[in-house]
Amino acid sequence: MSYAAPLASTTEFGVMKVGTGLTATNGVVSGSTGLLSYGFFADGTQTNPVANAINTVTFTITGPANGISIVGGTALTVVNAGTYTKLFTLLVNKTSGGTSSMSIWLRLNGVDVPGSRQDLELTNTLAQIFTSGNYTLNIPAGGNIQMCWSSADTTIALTALPAGVTPTRPTGDSIKVTLTRIS
């Protein structure tokens, strides 16, 4: 597709399809709050697993958020339907030798999401290891996601970092999730 003239200039406001949450008033384009669904959620405590069981991540901290909230301590619930992208980071430690695995995956409305699992192979004693990942999915209005993890090794835990000294450093959360509506 090509255009013979610029899409916008100082006197013309360009091309825009009004609707689906976009409006134009006196040349100012605005998006409804439904398009601006986002949230940052975290937990700053250590979480020890139940061996060979589904451990659901708990969220105790809400950062900037609009249209997404924590429900029941474990579910990130959205007001508006849409396509969302979820980014996460985890701090994990292991306090025993040997090799153990840990699985991390996503649930949508209480159902495991196919293709969302990541596995970590943890070798020997690890003070901490940082891992991250992302997933994009459609979430219905009122729907929720949960992060789950499991390991047969009860010496694997999600661990928070204490405040540091010399020099002074802030604490670090064991889990951080950013959920953003992208369409």
Salt bridges, closest charged atoms under 4 A:
ASP112 OD1 - ARG107 NE 2.76
ASP119 OD2 - ARG117 NH2 3.01
ASP153 OD2 - LYS94 NZ 3.91
